[in-house]
Amino acid sequence: MSETTTQPTPPVLEALQITLADHIATVRLNRPDKANAMNWAMWQEIRTAMQWVDRTPEARVVIIEGEGKHFTSGIDLGMMMGLQAQIKDDCDGRSREKLRQLVLELQDTLSSIERCRKPVLAAIHGGCVGGGVDLISCTDMRYCSLDAYFTIKEIDIGMVADVGTLQRLPKILGHQGIVREMAFTGRKVEAAEALRIGLVNQVFESREALQAGVREMAALIAAKSPLSIRGTKEMLNYSRDHSVADGLNYIATWNSAMLMSSDLMTAMMASMSKQTPQFKD
């Protein structure tokens, strides 16, 4: 999959690190000394990273992982403590309006993962706490190492999870009782249970095996027709939130516009000649 052409240069960020190789973009949470706590810079940069991936043709698939001991410990408590100053206003109504806009801003950051046209795979090790669960709920597939655990921690700091977990996780697990138990108790869900309830696709013995396994899966996706992959994600997200009839109508319209692509002919010719197809980004 390697190419001799010059690769696009990812943006240099403060709380994230982005790399691109063999059509696979890796977005790494990069505050290991703070257990990758999600500070204001990280929230903003997640959206920057996903927008960069979305508009970079050479990036066909994304892996999100964490540097250090944990995937993420969730929202940075220092950021939480500073919210009062951000929303301060002499008018109580305006102060609360600012708080609502701030929550919507954080929601939009994580929704940028879902909006990204490229598949996003989460590689989770160690703790995935609070906002981390909100984050992985936006990804297309989730994989973890044996040491991983997940907790909807917001209940233990006296708040309601408000940036996506309670909206997305029931649709991922398909089991209201499990989601409610996690949200009401804040208990840890270990890797084996996460696999059993459908929170993750696969559990790997070690972090090294996790990284290798997820990269292998990403490479399989990157080898497919990029146009078809982008359309498939669009259809899956749309169908999740609409009726079967709406979904069928949308795919009919989509394929009437996208089906007759060069990728279709490339794939068919490669299949007949038993060769590996090479697609345009």
Buried (B, 14 or more C-beta within 10 A) or exposed (E): EEEEEEBBEBEEBEBBBBEBEBBBBBBBBBBEEBBBBBBBBBBBBBBBBBBBBBEBEBBBBBBBBBBBBBBBBBBBEEBEEEBEEEBEEEEEEEBEEBBEEEEEEBBEBBBBBBBBBBBBBBBBBBBBBBBBBBBBBBBBBBBBBBBBBBBBBBBEEEEEBBBBBBEBBBEBBEEEEBBEEBBEEBBBBBBEBBBEBEBBBBBBEEBEEBBEBBBEBBBEBBBBBBBBBBBBBBBEBBBEEEEEEEBEEBBEEBEEEBEEBEBBEBBEEBEEEEEEBEBEE
